[in-house]
């Protein structure tokens, strides 16, 4: 069973993703094309940095 906070966080992720697609669909498409051209290693590094940065920010907020 998911906690209330995790459910709320996932809902906020969906809202933010939807806002980006609604506000700038062409920019999102351009970004996805650029991401498709990146090597998998660079995508993994970028993802790891995003996870670590997000966790660090979460600790600061809490």
C-alpha positions in Angstrom: 0.0 0.0 0.0 1.4 3.4 -1.0 1.7 6.1 1.6 -0.4 9.3 1.3 2.8 11.4 0.7 4.1 9.1 -2.1 0.7 9.2 -3.8 0.6 13.0 -3.6 4.2 13.2 -4.9 3.3 11.0 -7.9 0.3 13.1 -8.6 2.4 16.3 -8.6 4.9 14.7 -11.0 2.0 14.0 -13.4 0.8 17.6 -13.0 4.2 19.0 -13.8 4.7 16.7 -16.7 1.3 17.7 -18.1 2.1 21.4 -17.6 5.3 21.1 -19.6 3.5 19.3 -22.4 0.6 21.8 -22.4 2.8 24.9 -22.2 5.5 24.0 -24.7 4.9 20.9 -26.8 7.4 21.9 -29.5 10.2 22.4 -26.9 9.4 19.0 -25.3 9.5 17.3 -28.8 12.9 19.0 -29.5 14.2 17.8 -26.1 13.1 14.3 -26.8 14.8 14.3 -30.1 18.0 15.5 -28.5 17.7 12.8 -25.8 17.2 10.1 -28.4 20.6 11.1 -29.9 22.5 10.9 -26.6 24.4 7.8 -25.8 22.8 5.6 -23.1 25.7 6.2 -20.7 25.0 10.0 -20.8 21.3 9.4 -20.2 22.1 7.2 -17.2 24.5 9.8 -15.7 21.9 12.5 -16.3 19.2 10.3 -14.6 21.5 9.6 -11.7 22.3 13.3 -11.2 18.6 14.1 -11.3 17.8 11.4 -8.7 20.6 12.5 -6.4 19.7 16.1 -6.8 16.1 15.4 -6.1 16.8 13.4 -3.0 19.2 16.2 -1.7 16.5 18.8 -2.3 13.9 16.6 -0.6 16.2 16.3 2.5 16.5 20.1 2.6 12.8 20.6 2.3 12.0 18.1 5.1 
